[in-house]
Amino acid sequence: MRFYAKTHIGKVRKSNQDAYLIVPESKLMAVADGMGGHLAGDIASAMAIDILKEYVIKHQGIPEEILFEAFNEANFRIYEKARTDSKYFNMGTTLTAAMITDNRLVIGHVGDSRAYLLQENEFFQLTNDHSFVGELLRNGNITSNEANSHPQKNMLVRALGMSATVDVDIRLFEVEKGSKILISSDGLTNMLLKEEIKEILSTVEPQYAVEQLVEIALDRGGTDNITAVLGVVGGDA
């Protein structure tokens, strides 16, 4: 498994509330996008990433169970910190993670960061956005074009830290050598179409693909923090 990553503060935000994780020995990658007031979003995303890493390294077992438990642990600890320390009131974060075991890909997901899979020239979005607009789109109330410009596009309906418990999406997929898994924050996916992301991942070498994805998002305004983590199945870490 080979990994590549790029994060950028963007052109508007005063801090980068995105955080990412790569643990080669566990074949684990993740992105968290924090939300909340000054410092709070930074703390929430960093906590999510740190707790996920700590939990995966310390525990052995079925990957989907480990991710599920790690997400719940991160959620509770973020919620408790926000509840007991006024500096972090109302903070939360997205978290999207991928673990590979042999040819099995396990995705854990809460929020509106996204995971994609490029395999045999087919490109799939592996996660559903846990957002107000995402629900409208899935229910057929708006079109994809309307979703792209909806004024409440960034309103999350599910995130780590919102309540003492959280509903975690766990999904399993089969992958092949050479398949590419991308996890990104919405600072990237709000700026590029799905077809554009597929084109770059299909034609550009992986170490340059993450650079190019972030650069395009910056060229189009960079209105949010931008993070892309790419994993390629097979080969040395």
C-alpha positions as CSV (number, residue, x, y, z in Angstrom):
1,M,0.0,0.0,0.0
2,R,1.4,3.4,-1.0
3,F,0.1,6.7,0.4
4,Y,0.2,10.3,-0.7
5,A,-1.3,13.4,1.0
6,K,-1.6,17.2,0.7
7,T,-3.4,19.7,2.9
8,H,-3.7,23.5,2.6
9,I,-5.3,26.2,4.6
10,G,-6.9,27.7,1.5
11,K,-7.3,31.4,0.7
12,V,-10.0,32.4,3.1
13,R,-9.8,30.6,6.4
14,K,-7.5,31.9,9.2
15,S,-6.5,28.3,10.3
16,N,-6.5,24.8,8.9
17,Q,-9.1,22.8,10.8
18,D,-8.5,19.8,8.6
19,A,-6.4,16.9,9.9
20,Y,-5.3,13.7,8.2
21,L,-3.8,10.4,9.1
22,I,-1.6,7.8,7.5
23,V,-0.5,4.6,9.4
24,P,1.3,2.5,6.8
25,E,1.7,-0.6,9.1
26,S,-2.1,-0.7,9.6
27,K,-2.9,0.3,6.0
28,L,-5.0,3.1,7.5
29,M,-5.8,6.5,6.1
30,A,-8.2,9.2,7.3
31,V,-9.4,12.8,7.0
32,A,-11.1,14.9,9.6
33,D,-12.7,18.3,9.0
34,G,-13.3,20.2,12.2
35,M,-16.1,22.6,12.9
36,G,-16.6,25.2,15.7
37,G,-15.3,28.5,16.8
38,H,-11.7,29.7,17.0
39,L,-9.4,26.7,17.9
40,A,-12.4,24.4,18.6
41,G,-12.5,22.9,15.1
42,D,-8.7,22.4,15.2
43,I,-9.0,20.6,18.5
44,A,-11.9,18.4,17.4
45,S,-10.3,17.2,14.2
46,A,-6.9,16.6,15.9
47,M,-8.6,14.6,18.7
48,A,-10.5,12.4,16.1
49,I,-7.3,11.6,14.3
50,D,-5.2,11.0,17.4
51,I,-7.9,8.7,19.0
52,L,-8.4,6.8,15.8
53,K,-4.6,6.2,15.4
54,E,-4.3,5.2,19.1
55,Y,-7.2,2.8,19.0
56,V,-6.2,1.1,15.8
57,I,-2.6,0.6,16.9
58,K,-3.6,-0.8,20.3
59,H,-6.4,-3.1,19.2
60,Q,-6.4,-6.2,17.0
61,G,-9.4,-7.9,15.4
62,I,-11.9,-7.4,12.7
63,P,-11.2,-4.1,10.9
64,E,-14.9,-3.0,10.7
65,E,-15.4,-3.6,14.4
66,I,-12.2,-1.7,15.3
67,L,-13.2,1.3,13.1
68,F,-16.7,1.3,14.6
69,E,-15.4,1.3,18.1
70,A,-12.7,3.9,17.4
71,F,-15.2,6.3,15.9
72,N,-17.5,5.9,18.9
73,E,-14.6,6.5,21.3
74,A,-13.6,9.6,19.4
75,N,-17.1,10.9,19.4
76,F,-17.6,10.5,23.1
77,R,-14.3,12.1,24.1
78,I,-14.9,15.0,21.8
79,Y,-18.5,15.4,23.1
80,E,-17.3,15.3,26.7
81,K,-14.5,17.9,26.1
82,A,-17.0,20.3,24.4
83,R,-19.5,19.7,27.3
84,T,-17.1,20.3,30.1
85,D,-14.9,23.1,28.7
86,S,-16.5,26.3,27.5
87,K,-13.6,27.1,25.1
88,Y,-14.7,24.1,23.0
89,F,-18.5,24.5,23.2
90,N,-20.3,23.1,20.2
91,M,-17.2,21.8,18.5
92,G,-17.3,18.7,16.3
93,T,-15.7,17.1,13.3
94,T,-16.2,14.9,10.3
95,L,-14.2,11.7,10.1
96,T,-13.7,9.4,7.2
97,A,-11.3,6.5,7.4
98,A,-10.2,3.6,5.2
99,M,-8.5,0.3,6.2
100,I,-7.2,-2.3,3.8
101,T,-6.8,-6.0,4.8
102,D,-5.8,-8.2,1.8
103,N,-8.3,-7.3,-0.8
104,R,-11.0,-5.9,1.6
105,L,-11.5,-2.2,2.0
106,V,-13.4,-1.0,5.1
107,I,-14.7,2.5,5.2
108,G,-15.8,4.3,8.4
109,H,-17.6,7.5,7.9
110,V,-19.4,10.4,9.7
111,G,-19.9,13.8,8.2
112,D,-19.4,15.2,4.7
113,S,-15.8,14.4,4.0
114,R,-15.8,11.8,1.2
115,A,-14.1,8.6,0.2
116,Y,-13.8,7.6,-3.5
117,L,-12.6,4.4,-5.2
118,L,-11.0,4.3,-8.7
119,Q,-10.9,0.6,-9.9
120,E,-10.8,-0.8,-13.4
121,N,-11.5,2.7,-14.8
122,E,-14.7,2.9,-12.7
123,F,-15.0,5.7,-10.2
124,F,-17.3,5.4,-7.2
125,Q,-18.2,7.6,-4.3
126,L,-18.1,5.3,-1.3
127,T,-19.7,7.6,1.3
128,N,-23.0,9.6,1.7
129,D,-22.8,13.2,2.8
130,H,-24.3,13.5,6.3
131,S,-25.6,17.0,5.5
132,F,-28.9,18.7,5.1
133,V,-28.3,19.1,1.4
134,G,-27.2,15.5,1.1
135,E,-30.5,14.3,2.5
136,L,-32.4,16.6,0.2
137,L,-30.5,15.2,-2.7
138,R,-31.0,11.5,-1.7
139,N,-34.7,12.1,-1.2
140,G,-35.1,13.6,-4.6
141,N,-36.1,17.0,-3.4
142,I,-33.3,18.8,-5.3
143,T,-31.0,18.1,-8.2
144,S,-27.2,17.7,-8.1
145,N,-26.9,21.1,-9.7
146,E,-29.1,22.7,-7.1
147,A,-27.1,20.9,-4.4
148,N,-23.8,22.4,-5.6
149,S,-25.0,25.9,-5.0
150,H,-27.4,25.4,-2.1
151,P,-27.0,28.1,0.6
152,Q,-27.1,25.4,3.4
153,K,-24.7,23.1,1.7
154,N,-22.3,23.0,4.7
155,M,-25.0,22.3,7.4
156,L,-24.1,18.9,8.8
157,V,-26.8,16.6,10.3
158,R,-24.2,14.1,11.7
159,A,-20.7,14.7,13.0
160,L,-18.5,13.5,15.8
161,G,-19.1,15.5,19.0
162,M,-22.7,16.5,18.3
163,S,-24.1,14.1,21.0
164,A,-23.0,11.4,23.4
165,T,-23.6,8.7,20.7
166,V,-23.2,8.7,17.0
167,D,-24.4,6.6,14.1
168,V,-21.3,5.4,12.2
169,D,-21.5,4.3,8.6
170,I,-19.3,1.1,8.1
171,R,-19.1,-0.2,4.5
172,L,-17.0,-3.0,3.0
173,F,-15.7,-3.3,-0.6
174,E,-13.4,-5.6,-2.5
175,V,-10.4,-4.0,-4.1
176,E,-7.6,-5.1,-6.5
177,K,-4.0,-4.3,-6.8
178,G,-3.6,-0.9,-8.4
179,S,-6.9,0.4,-7.1
180,K,-6.9,4.0,-5.8
181,I,-8.7,5.2,-2.7
182,L,-9.1,9.0,-2.2
183,I,-10.4,10.6,1.0
184,S,-10.9,14.4,0.9
185,S,-12.5,17.2,2.9
186,D,-15.3,19.2,1.3
187,G,-12.9,22.0,0.6
188,L,-11.8,19.9,-2.3
189,T,-15.0,18.3,-3.4
190,N,-16.9,21.6,-3.4
191,M,-14.4,22.9,-6.0
192,L,-14.1,20.0,-8.3
193,L,-16.6,17.8,-10.1
194,K,-16.5,14.0,-9.6
195,E,-15.6,13.6,-13.3
196,E,-12.6,16.0,-12.9
197,I,-11.3,14.1,-9.9
198,K,-11.6,10.8,-11.8
199,E,-9.7,12.3,-14.7
200,I,-6.8,13.4,-12.5
201,L,-6.6,10.1,-10.6
202,S,-6.7,8.2,-13.9
203,T,-4.0,10.2,-15.8
204,V,-1.6,11.7,-13.2
205,E,1.0,9.9,-11.1
206,P,-0.3,9.5,-7.5
207,Q,2.3,11.7,-5.9
208,Y,1.4,14.5,-8.3
209,A,-2.3,13.8,-8.3
210,V,-2.9,15.1,-4.8
211,E,-0.9,18.2,-5.5
212,Q,-2.9,18.9,-8.7
213,L,-6.3,18.3,-6.9
214,V,-5.4,20.8,-4.2
215,E,-4.0,23.4,-6.7
216,I,-7.2,23.3,-8.8
217,A,-9.3,23.9,-5.6
218,L,-7.0,26.8,-4.8
219,D,-7.2,28.3,-8.3
220,R,-11.0,28.2,-8.0
221,G,-11.1,30.2,-4.9
222,G,-9.8,28.0,-2.1
223,T,-12.8,29.1,0.1
224,D,-12.2,26.4,2.7
225,N,-9.4,24.2,4.0
226,I,-8.4,21.6,1.4
227,T,-7.1,18.1,2.2
228,A,-6.6,15.0,0.0
229,V,-5.2,11.6,1.0
230,L,-4.6,9.0,-1.6
231,G,-3.9,5.3,-1.1
232,V,-2.8,2.9,-3.9
233,V,-3.3,-0.8,-3.3
234,G,-0.2,-2.9,-3.6
235,G,3.5,-2.0,-3.4
236,D,5.6,-0.7,-0.6
237,A,4.3,1.9,1.8
